[in-house]
């Protein structure tokens, strides 16, 4: 009798293990990461959203979204719709779980894709926590693809000689805000 019960438990446990393997997040080492994941403190997230004056009418795109905290916070606080993009499948999985737990999956989506191949034209707010080199590489696209009046907010890193419209300090971090100017007033697209 004990053998049958033990055998049933083993079959049940192997079935659960197989299910967990199917729903487990992909592993980060399968992709090359340009930027390591470093979580943005909530006070910095809130300051970034406040600095950009995010509203429910905005569409926020977060490039290098990690665990999704910026689009999720915007959706929770303001009802903002948006998208997060990360190349790391484990972070995208985590962001989707976090959005479901925050009950904002109807407002935000997370995609695994290269941020250089992401269509950013829909964004009225673009958030970044990337390295300076990546910000500079993105700068020509940001200036050419975002509409005048769109806001760009970067955690910790600037955009070379493109002067921000405003900077603030929060928890020893500098947060930069640029407002996309009309085409004739844009800075030269240097890298």
Secondary structure, 3 states (H helix, E strand, C coil): CHHHHHHHHHHHHHHHHHHHHHHCCCCHHHCCCCCCCCCCCHHHHHHHHHHCCCCCCCEEEEECCCCCHHHHHHHHHHCCEEEEEECCHHHHHHHHHHHHHCCCCCCEEEEECCHHHCCCCCCCEEEECCCHHHHHHHHHHHHHHCCCCCEEEEECCCECCECCCEEEEECCEEEEEEECCCHHHCCCCCC
